[in-house]
Amino acid sequence: MKAPTLPWDVTRILFAVVAIGGLIAATFWVLRPFLPAVIWAAMIVIATWPEMRIIERRLGGRRGVAVAVMTLIMLALILVPVGIAVFTLVDRAEDIAAWTRSLASLSLPALREWVTDVPLVGKRIAAGWQTLASMRSEDLTTRVSPYLVIIVRWLISQAGSLLALLVHLLLTLALSAILYAKGEAAAAWMLAFARRLAGGEGERATRLSAQAIRAIALGIVVTALIQSVFGGIGLAITGVPHPALLTAIMFLL
């Protein structure tokens, strides 16, 4: 009996699958540098969408103005801490230079007595401190200098990472503005894609994911805000220098 002929060409189907897979892989490879920004922008927009809608209603339904307000708020949250840090470094440049010059006559103060009573490590810390304190200033500077060089090199290497982070944040802001402006269309596309994949269950999973993102973001932001506020109050009460800068750093971390 003659074998039935297949209505499709196996070679052509295989070639089409490989070509489509290659195109998908190439697309992800091209978009790879932008994927983190896209993911962060989507999470930010999902988490703050109700607030944007409130601002839009307050502004008479003008979506463009509401998007601009939200973008400026996020831009301020990024630039204000960075600006405070840069201003503090510039303002304290002379103090930093004086501290660097004072390393030539570096000497260690006496160790507090309670350090010795710290369990497990107190005696070791006290012995090491006593060894360093008994050295001459020149010997102590010689011993500490290699570590200072390592720290300086690390700070220089992090300068490029900081610039890349700023570019990444600005790209995230730009994508967030686009998603704010076209949020309904993006949400409809995602729901249609989820229904295409898994029907009603896919749509429910997508909605639950959005609710989870909002809940997690609210918990993280509120917790960070409360911690930084109380930390800043504690820094101000105890007289720690630059409480505003340290509070901004605590909020970001």
CORQUI-V204474 format. One record per residue. N is the residue number from 1. OMEGA is omega in whole degrees, 0 to 359 (* if undefined). D_FIRST is the distance of its C-alpha to the first C-alpha in Angstrom with 1 decimal. Layout:
BEGIN
n=(N;N)
omega=(OMEGA;OMEGA)
d_first=(D_FIRST;D_FIRST)
END
This chain:
BEGIN
n=(1;2;3;4;5;6;7;8;9;10;11;12;13;14;15;16;17;18;19;20;21;22;23;24;25;26;27;28;29;30;31;32;33;34;35;36;37;38;39;40;41;42;43;44;45;46;47;48;49;50;51;52;53;54;55;56;57;58;59;60;61;62;63;64;65;66;67;68;69;70;71;72;73;74;75;76;77;78;79;80;81;82;83;84;85;86;87;88;89;90;91;92;93;94;95;96;97;98;99;100;101;102;103;104;105;106;107;108;109;110;111;112;113;114;115;116;117;118;119;120;121;122;123;124;125;126;127;128;129;130;131;132;133;134;135;136;137;138;139;140;141;142;143;144;145;146;147;148;149;150;151;152;153;154;155;156;157;158;159;160;161;162;163;164;165;166;167;168;169;170;171;172;173;174;175;176;177;178;179;180;181;182;183;184;185;186;187;188;189;190;191;192;193;194;195;196;197;198;199;200;201;202;203;204;205;206;207;208;209;210;211;212;213;214;215;216;217;218;219;220;221;222;223;224;225;226;227;228;229;230;231;232;233;234;235;236;237;238;239;240;241;242;243;244;245;246;247;248;249;250;251;252;253)
omega=(182;181;180;179;179;182;180;182;182;181;181;178;180;178;179;179;179;180;179;177;178;178;178;179;179;178;178;179;178;183;185;179;184;183;177;179;179;181;180;179;179;180;179;182;179;183;185;181;178;179;178;179;176;178;179;178;179;181;176;178;179;184;182;179;179;177;179;179;179;179;178;178;179;178;178;179;179;188;182;177;179;179;177;180;180;180;180;179;179;182;182;182;180;178;179;178;178;178;178;179;181;179;179;179;184;176;182;176;179;181;178;185;184;181;181;183;178;182;172;188;186;182;178;178;181;180;178;178;180;178;180;181;181;180;172;182;181;180;179;178;179;181;183;186;180;179;177;178;178;180;180;179;179;179;179;180;180;179;177;178;178;177;178;178;179;177;179;180;178;176;177;178;180;178;177;178;179;180;174;183;184;186;181;180;179;179;179;179;180;179;178;178;179;177;179;182;189;177;181;178;178;178;178;178;179;179;177;178;178;178;178;179;179;182;181;180;179;179;181;184;181;179;179;180;180;180;182;179;180;176;177;177;178;178;180;181;183;177;178;181;175;181;181;179;181;177;177;179;178;180;181;181;*)
d_first=(0.0;3.8;6.4;9.0;12.1;15.2;18.2;20.5;21.3;21.8;24.4;26.3;26.5;27.6;30.2;31.4;31.9;33.8;35.9;36.8;37.7;39.8;41.6;42.4;43.7;45.7;47.1;48.2;49.7;51.8;52.8;53.6;57.3;57.5;55.5;58.5;60.6;57.9;57.5;61.3;61.8;59.3;61.0;64.4;63.5;61.9;64.9;67.5;65.8;68.1;71.2;70.0;69.6;73.1;74.5;72.7;74.2;77.6;77.3;76.5;72.7;72.9;69.8;70.7;74.1;72.7;70.2;73.1;75.1;72.4;71.7;75.5;75.8;73.0;74.5;77.8;76.3;75.0;77.9;80.8;80.2;79.5;82.6;84.7;83.5;84.2;87.6;88.6;87.7;89.7;92.6;92.7;92.3;95.9;95.6;92.4;94.2;97.3;95.1;93.6;97.0;98.2;95.6;98.1;100.5;97.8;99.1;97.7;99.6;100.5;97.7;98.0;99.0;96.2;93.5;94.6;94.0;90.3;88.2;86.3;86.8;90.4;92.1;89.7;90.1;93.9;94.0;91.8;93.9;97.1;95.9;95.1;98.4;100.4;99.1;101.0;99.8;98.8;96.7;95.1;94.2;92.7;90.6;89.4;88.8;85.4;84.1;85.5;83.8;80.5;81.1;82.0;79.0;76.8;78.4;77.9;74.2;73.9;75.4;72.2;70.2;72.7;72.2;68.4;68.8;71.0;68.4;65.7;67.9;68.7;65.0;64.4;67.2;65.8;62.3;64.1;65.9;62.7;61.1;64.3;64.2;60.5;60.2;58.8;56.1;55.1;55.1;53.0;50.5;50.4;50.0;47.1;45.4;45.9;44.6;41.5;40.9;41.9;43.0;46.4;46.6;46.4;49.3;51.4;50.9;52.0;55.1;55.9;55.6;58.1;60.5;60.3;61.1;64.1;65.4;65.0;66.7;69.5;70.1;70.1;72.4;74.8;75.1;75.7;78.2;80.1;80.1;81.3;84.0;85.5;85.1;87.0;89.7;90.1;90.3;92.9;95.0;95.0;95.9;92.9;92.9;90.5;89.2;87.4;85.4;84.5;83.6;81.2;79.6;79.3;77.6;75.1;74.3)
END
